[in-house]
Amino acid sequence: MVVLPDRYTDIHLLGSGGMGDVYGARDSVLNIDVAIKVLTPSALTLKGDQIQRFQKEAKVTGQLKHAALVTILDFGVTEEHLPYMVMEYVQGKTLKKLIETSGPLPLDRTLAIIRQIAEGLGYAHKNGIVHRDLKSANVIIAQDADGFDLAKVVDFGIACMLDEDSLSRLTRTDAIVGSPLYMSPEQARGETKNIDARTDIYSLGCILFECLTGKTPFKGDSVLETLNMHMESPMPHIGDYFMDEVSEESLELLDNIMIGCLNKDRDDRFQTMEELIKSIELCLDSLEEETSDEITESRVSDFEVAKRAGFLKIAGLFAMLSIVIVLVYFIQISQQQPAVKIKPSAPIEVFSAPANLGSAQIYRTIEVSRDELPILVRVEGNHKIDWSEVESIREKFNLEITDRKVTAADLQYALELSRLQGINIFVCSIAEDTASAFSDRSDIDTIRLNRVSGVSSDFLIGLRKLQGLRRLDLLACGIDDRHCSLMSRLESLKSLDLRFNRKVTNAGVAVLPNALRNLWKLCLSGCSITDDAISSINKFQKLVELHLDETSITGTGLNKLNLPRLQLVNIKGVQIDTDDLRKFLASRDKRVKVGVGSRIYDPDIIQLLKEFPRRIKE
């Protein structure tokens, strides 16, 4: 039996793993039950300065306090120079054991568990701690008072105890048999200096796959073969293993999550846990809509529809009367004083506070919404903005500006907001000379413009100062080929949307790949491009999603696409005959899907659906 400090009594073995033994005990000082993990001699022995480094790192790790992380209460080193870690005791079973006993988990339950894990890891990452040994055996699933799953990540600090020699030694042996199943490609290559938050994201993707299928995405006959698969083998398509009845939309969103987690290149993964959480919430929202639709369809019979018709007529009359009353009221109010109009979209929580600044009245509305970021701040109209009110927000947020002439001062104020993460500008005009408004920022990842006039070369040049910009939307903004040459220098972009810019031609597309080699998504719908643009598009070798709706691309051009990572190509409103579409589907990986819009109801397309199930969408 291991020798531990006297404060720990009633010590008993709970279980053993590749890296150590776990004991249950009673902490006589805190008067609580605890779990104590002790590394075995075969895993690691610390000496000299390694003990000091371990104690320093352990102290930092012990400061992590989050609902999804098992609280670490104490660290130490035994007389045998074996490090041990004292944790809160959680009554539950590991996620690995849950999968083994229950089989693959439903999608909604899985996503809820993965989101909790991601929230905990995101908190740890912000505090400079990376787990590095994340696996299903390191997640405990407990139950709250209402019977809902509570996910708790354990063994934070175990991996960071290991120096580079220890890590490489453990990789070469079977000392941590479970871990190679979840190791990122950079870990498999022994690139310890490249291990960061994206390493944990990859491992969490492996856990997600395991929850849904009952097995990890890569498993060879030996540790070495498994590591090689992580480095070289293509990611298995979740649709080939996942059997839940979900909509095409939900399955596509799940596909995007898997791609964002399991990319071989860490630069092509989700860059933060927050990005992963956003994608998970989109998929959960889609599942909720499916459930709502199913309930509605099952409950509303023909008789109920007829019965409701009379009620709806009466309700309609009351609604019309209410609208008239509200309109009269607001007409009277508008004659008395100016007001800012706010149009919230499906808010969960709304807070409004009026303030006076000079002669203008200001209204601020903060909405907790799942559309984009948790916080969305909206400004509408040419009213004076009290930026200090916006600066008081304590969470990261998106700023949405609509129906306004956006000045250089507006942009400058907005870009100085410390917690700003993205800007949406809709149905606005942008003043000239905006380049000076931009400042160096690496934490703004999204700029979305829709039907905005005045987008100038200065504006696009200014975007270069946003080194972390990953998504740029310029819908119906009068973009032309000259602008494309400026956008081609935005090297950090992962998604570029140029829909409905008729002045973008083959020549403009030709200059885009100069530096945008990391794009995941490219949207050229409504642009003036032909088959001659395909050779340029093929230079985006990391492209996963391509939109060519309402273009002059033909079946010949479609079949010239050569994009190894492509998952979706949309060709709504494009004149491509059935034979060309059949040829395209037959020659591509079965994970590639095609969006055809309203043609999905054509008899020829219905026949194709039978030949290529789940690969054609509206």
N, C-alpha and C positions, 0 to 999 in steps of 0.2 A: 504494500500500500504506500502511496506517495506521502511524504511528510510535508504538511502544510502548517501555516501559523495556527496557534492555539485558539484563536477567535473562531475558527471554523470547526464545528462539531458535527457528529452524526454523519460522517463522510461515507458515502456509498457510491459504487460505480453505476453510472447510468448507461454508458455505452462507450464504444471505441471506434475510432476512425483511422484513416491513413496517417494523419498528422498528430493524433494524440488521443488521450482518454478524457471523457467527460464525467465528472463526479457531481453528485448532489450533496448539499451540505446545509447546515444551519449557521448563519452568521450571528454569533452571540452578542455582537456589538450593536448591529442594526436590527437584530431580532426579526430577521426575514430568512426565507429559504433562498438559496443561491445555487447557481450552476458554476462549476469550476472546470475549465479546460486546461489540461497540462500537456505540453508537447512531449512526445516520447523521444527517447535517445536516438531512435532510428530516423526520426524526422529532423532533429536539429539539436545541437548543443551550443550554447552561447558562452563566450569567454571574453575577458578583458573589456576592450572598448565596445565590443558588440553588446554587452550587457548595458552599458551606459546609453548606447544609441537606442536599444530596445526600450529602456525606461523612459527616455525622452519622447520617442514616438508613441509609446503607450499612454503617456500623460495626455498628449494631444488627442489621441483617439478616444480616451476616456471622457473627454469633454463633450462628445457628441450626444445630444439629447433630442430624440425624435421618436414619434409614436411608432414608426416602422423600423426602428433600430433597437435591438436588445441593448439595454443600458449596461455599460461596462462599469463595474463598481470598484475594481481594484486590479492591480497588476503586481507581479513579483517574480522572483527567480528562486527556485528551490536550492537546497544545499548541493544537489547534484547538477546545478547550473541549467536546470530545465525551466523555461519560462512558463508561467501559468497566468490565466486570466479569469477573474471572478465576474460573473454576469448575473443580472436579474434572472430568476427562474420563471420560465414561461410554460404553462400547462398547455400542451398541444402536441402535434406531430409534425415532422418535417414535411415540406412540400414533396420531396422525393417519395417518402412513405405514403403520402396521400395519393399520389399518382399510381404507385404500385398497388395500393389496395382498392382504389376507386376506379382506376382506368383513366383515360383521357377526360379532361374537365370540360364543361360547357364553355363556349366562347365568352359569354358575359361574365361568368365567374372568373375565368382566367384573366380577362382584361382588368377586372377589379383588383385582383391580387397583384398583377404586374404593375398596375398604376401605383399601388401602395409601396411596392418595392422601389419603383422609380422615384417616388417622392422622397423616400428615405435616403436613397443613394444621391439624389440631386442635392439634398441638404448636406450630406457628407462631402460631396465634391466642392461645394461652395466654401467649405471649411478646409479645403486642401487635402482631403483624405480620399484615396482610391482603394476600393476593396481588394481587387486583383485576384481573388479566389472565389468569385461568386458562382454558386451552383445550387441546385434544388435542395441539396442536403444542408445548405447553410441558410435556409429559410424555414422558419417555424410558422405553422398556421394554427392560430388559436381562434376562439370564438368570443364575440362580445356578448353583452347581456341579451341582445335580440337575436342571437344566433348567426350573425354575419361574420364573415372571415376577417381575421386580423392577421396581416402578414408582418413578421418580425425577422429582420436580417441579423444573423449572428456571425461570429468570427471576424469582425472588423479588427484589424490589427495583427491577425495571424500572418497574413501574407507580407505585410510591411515589416515584420520581424526579420524577413529573410534577406540576406545580401545576395549579390548577383551569383556568387559561386553556389550558394545554397539553392537558389532557384534553378540553375542549370542542372545541379545534381538531382534535384527532385524530378525534373523533367525527364532525366535519363533513366530513372528507376520507376518502380511501381509504388513509391511511397505515398503518392496522392493519386491513386487510380482514378478517382472521380473527376479531378480537375481537368485533365486533357480533353474531356468531353465538352468542356465549356471554354477552353482557352481561345483567345483571339489569335488571328494570324501573326500579329507582332509578338505575342507571347510565345507562340510556337516557334518563331524564328529566333527566340532568345534576345529580342530587342528590348531589354529592360528599360532603357532610357526613353523608349517611345510609349511606355505604358501610361495612360491617362484616363480621363473619364470615359472616353470612347471605348476603352478596353472593357469596362464594366457594361457598357451598352451592348457590346457584342455578346458577352456572357449572358446578359438578361434576355437577348434574342434567342439564345439556345434554350433557356429555361421556358420562354414563351412557346417555342416549338414543342418542347417536351410536354408541357401542360396539355397542349391540344392534340398531340399524337401518341403520347405515351413513350416516346423515345427521343433522344437527342438528334439534331440534324446530321451530325457526322460521327460515325463510330466504325473504326477499322478493327482488324484482328489483333492489333498490338497498339501500344501507346504511340510508337513512331508513326505507324500508318494513320492513326487518328489525327495526329498533328499535321501530317502531310495533307490530309483531307481538308483541314481547316485552311491551309495555305493555298491549295490548288483546286479542290473539287468545287464545281458550281453549286450554288445554294439550292437545296431541294425545294420544289414548288409546294407550298403549304396546301394548295387545292388538291393535290394528289393524295394527301393523307387525312385531311380534315373533312369529317363526314357530317358535321352539323348542317341543318337546313337553314341557310341564311341567304339573303338576297345577293345579287351580283354586286351591288354597291358596297355592302358590308364586306364581302370577300375581297373586293378590290382594295378597300381601305386596310384590311388585314394584310394583304399582299404588300402594300406600301410600308406598313410597320415592319414586316419581316425584312424587306429590302433595306430600310433605314437602319436596322440593327445589325444585319449579317453581311454587309458589304465587306469584301476582303480589304479594300482600301479604307483606312479609318477616316480619311477626309471625305469619303462618300457616305459615311454613316450619319445618323443624327449626331450633332455636335454636343448637345447637352441633353440631360434627362428631361428638361422642360419641353424640348422639341418632341421627344418621344411621348410625353404625357399629352400634348396637344393632339397628336395623331390617335392615341388611344381614346381620348374623349370624343373625337369625331366618329370613331367606329362604334363606341358605346351609344352615341346619339342616334346613329343609323339603326342600331339594334332596337333601341327604344321606339323608334318610329315604326319599325316592322311589327313589334309587339302591339303597339297602339292600333295599327291598321288591322291586324288579325282580330283583335278584340272587337273592333268596330264592325268588321264584316260578319263575325259570328253572332253578334247580338242584334243586328238590325235585320229583321225579316221583312218580307214584302208587306205584311200586315202592318208592321210598325212604321214603315215608310209612309203608307197611306194614312195611318193615324196621325203621324206627325205633320202631314201636309197642312191640315187645318190650323194646327198650332203655329206653324211657321208663318202662315199668313198674318195671324194676329200679332206674332212677335215682330214681323216685318213692319207693321203699322206703328207699333210702339217704338221700334228702332228709328224709323223715319222721323217721328215726332221728337224723339230725343235729340237727333242730329240737328233738327231745326232750332231747338232750344239752345243747344250748345253753340251753334253758329251765331245766333243772335247775341248770346253772352260774350263771345270772343270778339265780335264786331264792336260791341260797346267798349270792351276793355282796350282793344287796339286803338280806339279813338282817344283814349285817355293817356296811354303811355306806350313806348316801344317795348317789345319783348323779344327775347331770343326763342326761336322755335326749336324744340328738341324732338327728334323722332327716334325713340329707343327701339331696338330690335330684340324682341324676346328677352328682356332683362330678367334676371333672377332677383336683383336688388337694385334699387334706384335711390340715389341721394341727391337732392337738389338744394342749393343754397344761394339766395340772392345776395349781391353785394353792390355797393355804390362806388363808382370810380369816376370822378368828375361828373359830367352831366349824363353819362351813359349808364344804363342799368345792365348788370351782368348776371347771367344765370349759368351755373355750372352743374352739369349732370354727369354722374359717374355710374356706369352700369357694369354690374358683374354678369358677364355674358360668356357663353362657351363658343361663340362664333369664331373668335380669333384668340386673343389673350384673355386672362381672367378679368382684366380691367380695360374698359374702352371709354375714352373721353371724347365726346363729340362737340364740335363747334360748327354752327350753321349760320350763314349770313354774314354781312359786313359789320358786325358789332365789335366793339372794343373788347379785347380779351384780357382778363386778369390772370396773367401767367403765374403769379404767385399762388393762386388757388390751385392751379394744376400741379405746381411744384410740390405742394403739400402732400400729394399722394405718396403713400409709403410702399407701394408695390410697383412692379414693372407694368407698363401699360402701352397700349396703342393710342395714337391720336388720330381722330378722323375729322377732316375738314370738308364741308360741303357748301355749295352755293356761295362761294366767297372769292373775292379777288385776293389771292395769296401774295403777299408782299415779301420782299427780302427780309424785312424785320420780323414778319410772322415766322419764316423759316428759321431765322437766327434764334429767336426766342425758343421755338420748339426744339431745335437741335441742342440747346443748352440744358434742356430738362434732363436731370441725371438719371431718371428711371425710364426714360422713353426707350421703347424697343422697336417701334414701327410707326410709319405715317401712312395714312390713307387720305388721298385727296380726290374727291368725287365731284364732277360737274362744277368745275371751278375754272378760273383763269389764273395764270401765274405771271407775275410781273417780270420785266427784264432785269438783267444784272443780278441774278440770284446766286452766282457762283461764290461770291464773297460771304454768303450766309452760311455756307457749309464749313464745319470744323472737323478735325480729325476725331473719329469715333470708331470703335471696334465692336460696340455692343448693340448697334442698331442693325437689325437683320432683314427688315421688310420695308419696301417702299411700293405703294400701290396707287396708281393713277388711273382714273376712268373718266373718259370724256372731259379731258382737261386741255384747254387751249393755252398757247404761249410756252409750251415746253421747248426750251431753247438749247443750243449747244452749251451755253454757260451752265444751265441746270444739270445736264448730263456730265459735264466736266466736274461739277461740284460733287456728284455722287462718288467720284473716285476716292474722296476723303473718308468714305464710310467703308473701312477695310473689312468689316464683318458682314457686309450686305450679301444676303443669300437669295433673296427673292425680289424681283423687279417686275412689276406689272405696268404696262403702258397701253391701256386699251383705248382705241379711238382717240389718240392724242396727236394726230397729224405727223407721226413719225415717218421719216423717209430714209433712203439709203445713206445719206450723209450722217444722220443720227446713228445709224447702225455701226458705222466705223468708230464712233465715240464709245458706244456701249461695249464694243469688243474688248475694251481695256479693263472692264470690271471683272477682274480675275476671280473674285470670291463667289460669284453668282452660281447658284445651283438651279434656279428656276427663272425663266425669262418668258414673259407673255406679251406678245405684240399683236394681239387680235385686232382686226378691223382697222389696220393701218394700210390703206390701199396703195400708198406710195412706197411701201417696202416691196422691192422686187428681188429677182434672183441675185442681182449685184449686191444688194444689201445683205442678203443671207450669206453670200460668199465671204464677206469680211468678218462675220461674227465668230467663226471658230478660231480666229487668231490667238485669243487668250482664253476664250470661254470653253476650255476643254473639259471642265468638270460639271457641265450642266446635267441635271437629272431630267428636267422638264423643259420643253420648248414648245411654245404655242405660236403658230403662224397662220391661224385661221383667219380668213378674210383678207390675207395679203395677196399681192399680185405676183404669185410665184407659179412656175411650171415644173415639168420634169427635170429641167436643167438645174434646179436647186437641189436635187437629191444628192448629187456628188458632194455638195457643201455640207448638207445635213449629215451625211455619213461620217464626217470628221468628228462629230460629237459621239465618241465611242462609249461614253458613260451614260448616254441618254436612256432613260427608262420610260418616259412618257412623251409622246409626240402628237400634236394636234394640227391637222391639215384640213380642217373643215372649210367649205366654201372657197376652195382654191382650184386652180386649173391642173392639179396633179391627175395623171391618168393611171390606169392599171399597170402600164409599162413602168412608170415611175415608182409606183408602190412596190413592185417586185424587185426594184433595184435597191431598195433599202437594205443596208448592211450594218445593223446596229446590234451587237451581241447581247446587250443587256435590256433590249426593248421589251416592255411588258404591255404597253397599250399604245395603239395608234388610232386616232379619231379621224374619220373621213366623211362626216355628215355633209350632205349636199355636194359631194364629189361624184362625178360621173365615172364610176368604175363598174364594169360588168361582172356578172357572177363568176364567170370562168377565171377572170384575173384574181378575184377575191379568193376563190377556191385554191388557185395556184399559190397565192401568198400564204394562206393558212397551212396548206400542206407542207410547205417548205420551211416553216418556222417552228421554233420550239413551242410546245403545247401550252406554255404559260402566256404566250403572246395573244392578246385580245384585240378585237377591232370594234370600234364604235361606228355604227352606220345610221344613227338617227331613226327617222320614221320609216326607213326602208326595212326595218326589222319585221314589219308586217307583210312585206312582199312574199309571195309564194316561193320565189327562188331563194330568198334569204332564209325562209323557214326550213327549206330543204337543206341549206348549208348548216343550219343549227343542228339538224339531225346528224350530219356528217361530222361536225366539229362542236360537240356540246360544250356550253359554258364559255365559248370563245368569241361569241358575237354579242354585242350589247347595243342598246339603243343609243 
